[in-house]
Amino acid sequence: METIEVPSLRTPGRLAAELGVPLHRILHVLNTRPHIQPVAKAGTLRLYNNAAVAKVRHELNAQDARRSSRQGGQRG
């Protein structure tokens, strides 16, 4: 008998909870980064796989780095 692996797909709300950030940040990344696409849809819900989660995490980290470098340059 062949074992079928069920993919772990996440909604934007689940991504926000998993990454510990507000939903609006997740939605901003998903709406402004055309290279991050859902792998499936369930009605109107967009579903994202592990690769998309990694891309969103990368974009959030890049945003945070830009924000901290701007704030660091203004202090002093």
C-alpha positions, 0 to 999 in steps of 0.5 A, spaced: 500 500 500 502 506 497 503 512 503 500 518 500 503 525 504 498 530 505 501 537 504 500 542 510 497 548 507 496 554 511 491 560 510 494 567 511 491 567 518 494 561 520 501 564 517 500 570 522 499 566 528 505 561 526 510 567 525 507 571 530 506 577 526 499 581 525 495 579 519 496 586 516 503 584 515 502 578 512 497 580 507 501 586 505 507 581 503 502 577 500 499 582 496 506 586 494 510 580 492 508 577 486 513 571 487 509 568 493 503 565 490 498 560 493 498 553 491 491 552 492 484 555 493 479 553 498 473 557 496 476 564 497 481 562 501 488 562 499 492 556 501 500 556 502 505 551 502 512 550 506 516 554 501 511 560 501 512 560 508 519 561 508 519 566 503 514 570 507 518 569 513 524 572 509 520 578 507 518 580 514 525 579 516 528 584 510 522 589 512 525 588 520 532 589 518 530 595 513 526 598 519 532 597 524 537 600 520 533 606 518 532 607 526 539 606 527 541 611 523 537 616 526 539 616 533 545 618 535 
